[in-house]
């Protein structure tokens, strides 16, 4: 049971102060009856706003096809953000919707967004070894032995104290490869290839754990059940 003003504010409908006017105007009902006041407590499943059930009251988990040119940041000074692709109400939720890890501005592909902090922690923690697949095109041909090096767990990147965890490299062509990681260090894919003299020209993530982009259009998202990673 939650206070109505807190519930509406946390789900991004309005501020707690504005909730009073919404209730006075009869826009909020509980079990079919007009809400009494902002301090009234109710089960979110029983609440309607303008006759409609509340929008994902238990939490959000979204699979987004991230376009190039967008950052995974709430800081407007960093440029256009992936959060601008979401409905305005979702952008006002508290806890805020955030990305599970990040894809940089020049990387496209599968990005998970959620307001569930425990899920963010679980999916980004190296100990859970969630596999992430990246497709890269490179400026130069891949050197001999790179597959074995990446798989060895001995590759030490500049300014790092610990080597990268073993990673699976599938060479598609002399300048195309698919890399599967179970960790997510800063710009890790680009830095791993750069350590072997290969600049990443394009980078795209088609898969995160058991999830795949499939035919989801660029810039579009689809909602997932919060139990998606309970399997």
PLY file of the C-alpha trace (Angstrom):
ply
format ascii 1.0
element vertex 231
property float x
property float y
property float z
element edge 230
property int vertex1
property int vertex2
end_header
0.00 0.00 0.00
1.37 3.41 -0.95
0.29 7.01 -0.55
-1.37 8.30 -3.71
0.74 11.44 -4.03
3.96 9.45 -3.66
2.75 6.77 -6.06
1.78 9.24 -8.80
5.01 11.21 -8.42
7.26 8.15 -8.44
5.61 6.85 -11.61
6.11 10.19 -13.36
2.49 11.29 -13.62
2.83 14.56 -11.72
4.56 16.12 -8.74
3.34 15.36 -5.23
1.98 18.91 -5.04
0.13 18.51 -8.33
-1.39 15.22 -7.15
-3.77 17.16 -4.89
-5.29 18.98 -7.88
-5.56 15.70 -9.84
-7.49 14.14 -6.97
-9.68 17.22 -6.46
-10.52 17.10 -10.17
-11.64 13.48 -9.88
-8.94 12.13 -12.18
-7.79 9.48 -9.68
-9.93 6.57 -8.52
-9.34 3.65 -6.15
-11.42 0.53 -6.74
-13.78 2.56 -8.88
-14.35 5.29 -6.30
-12.95 8.81 -6.44
-9.81 9.11 -4.32
-10.30 10.95 -1.01
-6.99 12.78 -0.54
-3.27 12.62 -1.33
-2.47 10.73 1.88
-4.87 7.91 1.04
-3.02 4.61 0.73
-3.86 2.11 -1.98
-2.60 -0.93 -3.82
-1.25 0.31 -7.19
-3.31 -2.38 -8.93
-6.50 -0.71 -7.64
-5.62 2.81 -8.86
-6.80 4.37 -12.11
-5.82 7.72 -13.61
-8.32 9.12 -16.11
-9.85 5.65 -16.12
-6.62 3.90 -17.09
-4.51 1.48 -14.99
-1.18 2.79 -13.75
1.73 2.55 -16.17
4.07 -0.31 -15.16
3.65 0.28 -11.40
5.95 -2.65 -10.47
8.86 -1.30 -12.50
10.26 -1.02 -16.01
12.60 -3.26 -17.98
13.12 -2.25 -21.61
15.12 -3.63 -24.50
16.20 -0.72 -26.70
17.86 -0.74 -30.13
20.29 2.10 -29.43
21.12 4.31 -32.42
24.51 5.84 -33.07
25.02 9.37 -31.78
23.27 9.01 -28.42
24.90 8.78 -25.00
23.81 6.73 -21.99
23.77 9.66 -19.57
21.26 11.81 -17.75
23.68 14.76 -17.99
22.44 16.99 -20.80
25.91 18.47 -21.21
27.08 15.18 -22.75
24.72 15.48 -25.70
21.52 13.80 -26.91
20.64 10.82 -24.73
18.94 7.45 -25.12
16.46 8.56 -22.47
15.04 11.09 -24.91
13.64 8.13 -26.88
11.33 7.21 -24.00
7.88 8.59 -23.16
8.13 11.76 -21.06
6.38 10.07 -18.11
9.06 7.38 -17.95
11.75 10.04 -17.93
10.22 11.45 -14.73
10.09 8.16 -12.80
11.74 7.86 -9.41
13.88 5.78 -9.06
14.99 6.96 -12.50
15.23 4.72 -15.53
18.90 3.97 -16.17
20.93 1.82 -18.54
22.35 -1.57 -17.63
25.95 -0.75 -18.41
26.64 1.66 -21.25
27.16 1.77 -24.98
29.22 4.75 -26.07
28.05 7.37 -28.54
29.64 5.55 -31.47
28.24 2.10 -30.60
24.80 0.86 -31.60
22.79 -2.16 -30.55
21.03 -3.84 -27.68
20.76 -1.76 -24.54
18.70 -2.62 -21.47
17.01 0.15 -19.48
15.37 -0.28 -16.08
14.40 1.49 -12.87
15.32 -1.60 -10.84
18.71 -0.91 -9.20
19.15 -4.49 -7.99
18.78 -5.73 -11.55
21.37 -3.23 -12.81
23.83 -4.43 -10.19
23.21 -8.10 -10.92
23.55 -7.80 -14.69
26.69 -5.65 -14.57
28.51 -7.59 -11.86
31.44 -9.59 -13.33
30.73 -12.47 -10.96
27.46 -13.23 -12.78
29.29 -13.57 -16.13
26.46 -12.29 -18.34
27.70 -12.73 -21.93
27.59 -9.71 -24.24
28.24 -10.08 -27.96
29.75 -7.30 -30.11
30.23 -7.17 -33.85
33.20 -5.04 -34.92
34.68 -3.87 -38.19
38.35 -2.97 -37.97
40.80 -0.64 -39.64
43.39 -3.38 -40.20
43.51 -7.13 -40.63
43.56 -9.08 -37.39
47.00 -10.34 -36.35
47.77 -14.02 -35.97
47.20 -15.39 -32.49
44.65 -12.78 -31.42
41.90 -15.36 -30.85
44.11 -17.34 -28.49
45.30 -14.17 -26.72
41.78 -12.92 -26.04
40.75 -16.37 -24.80
43.76 -16.75 -22.52
42.69 -14.31 -19.81
46.19 -12.78 -19.83
45.60 -9.62 -21.90
46.48 -6.61 -19.76
45.21 -3.26 -21.02
46.96 0.06 -20.41
46.36 1.53 -16.96
44.73 -1.71 -15.78
45.97 -3.78 -12.84
44.15 -7.00 -13.72
44.04 -8.81 -17.07
40.83 -9.09 -19.04
38.68 -12.12 -18.38
38.78 -14.73 -21.15
36.82 -13.57 -24.19
35.70 -15.53 -27.26
36.68 -14.04 -30.63
35.04 -15.29 -33.80
36.82 -14.00 -36.91
34.30 -13.46 -39.71
36.66 -11.90 -42.28
40.12 -10.28 -42.14
38.55 -7.04 -40.84
35.35 -8.29 -39.23
34.96 -10.11 -35.94
32.50 -10.98 -33.24
33.66 -10.70 -29.63
31.88 -12.19 -26.62
32.69 -10.68 -23.21
31.52 -11.45 -19.69
32.71 -8.16 -18.19
32.24 -4.52 -19.13
35.25 -2.31 -18.58
35.48 1.21 -19.96
35.58 1.05 -23.79
36.79 -2.53 -23.38
36.16 -3.84 -26.89
37.87 -0.87 -28.53
40.81 -1.05 -26.13
41.29 -4.79 -26.58
41.52 -4.49 -30.36
43.65 -1.33 -30.10
46.16 -3.22 -27.97
46.77 -5.39 -31.04
47.07 -2.49 -33.47
43.49 -2.60 -34.76
41.22 0.44 -34.52
37.50 -0.32 -34.26
35.71 1.45 -37.10
32.15 0.33 -36.28
30.80 -1.44 -33.23
27.37 -3.00 -32.72
25.96 -5.17 -29.93
23.30 -7.64 -31.15
23.03 -9.74 -27.99
22.99 -9.37 -24.20
22.74 -12.59 -22.22
19.94 -14.65 -23.79
18.34 -11.58 -25.40
18.76 -10.63 -29.07
17.74 -7.54 -31.02
16.07 -9.52 -33.75
14.19 -7.23 -36.12
13.56 -4.45 -33.58
13.97 -1.16 -35.53
16.70 1.31 -34.61
15.52 3.73 -31.94
12.63 1.51 -30.87
12.17 -0.39 -27.62
10.04 -3.19 -26.28
9.05 -3.85 -22.68
10.21 -7.05 -21.00
8.75 -8.74 -17.92
10.68 -8.00 -14.74
11.11 -11.77 -14.41
13.06 -11.95 -17.70
16.34 -12.70 -15.93
14.84 -15.02 -13.33
15.14 -17.92 -15.75
0 1
1 2
2 3
3 4
4 5
5 6
6 7
7 8
8 9
9 10
10 11
11 12
12 13
13 14
14 15
15 16
16 17
17 18
18 19
19 20
20 21
21 22
22 23
23 24
24 25
25 26
26 27
27 28
28 29
29 30
30 31
31 32
32 33
33 34
34 35
35 36
36 37
37 38
38 39
39 40
40 41
41 42
42 43
43 44
44 45
45 46
46 47
47 48
48 49
49 50
50 51
51 52
52 53
53 54
54 55
55 56
56 57
57 58
58 59
59 60
60 61
61 62
62 63
63 64
64 65
65 66
66 67
67 68
68 69
69 70
70 71
71 72
72 73
73 74
74 75
75 76
76 77
77 78
78 79
79 80
80 81
81 82
82 83
83 84
84 85
85 86
86 87
87 88
88 89
89 90
90 91
91 92
92 93
93 94
94 95
95 96
96 97
97 98
98 99
99 100
100 101
101 102
102 103
103 104
104 105
105 106
106 107
107 108
108 109
109 110
110 111
111 112
112 113
113 114
114 115
115 116
116 117
117 118
118 119
119 120
120 121
121 122
122 123
123 124
124 125
125 126
126 127
127 128
128 129
129 130
130 131
131 132
132 133
133 134
134 135
135 136
136 137
137 138
138 139
139 140
140 141
141 142
142 143
143 144
144 145
145 146
146 147
147 148
148 149
149 150
150 151
151 152
152 153
153 154
154 155
155 156
156 157
157 158
158 159
159 160
160 161
161 162
162 163
163 164
164 165
165 166
166 167
167 168
168 169
169 170
170 171
171 172
172 173
173 174
174 175
175 176
176 177
177 178
178 179
179 180
180 181
181 182
182 183
183 184
184 185
185 186
186 187
187 188
188 189
189 190
190 191
191 192
192 193
193 194
194 195
195 196
196 197
197 198
198 199
199 200
200 201
201 202
202 203
203 204
204 205
205 206
206 207
207 208
208 209
209 210
210 211
211 212
212 213
213 214
214 215
215 216
216 217
217 218
218 219
219 220
220 221
221 222
222 223
223 224
224 225
225 226
226 227
227 228
228 229
229 230
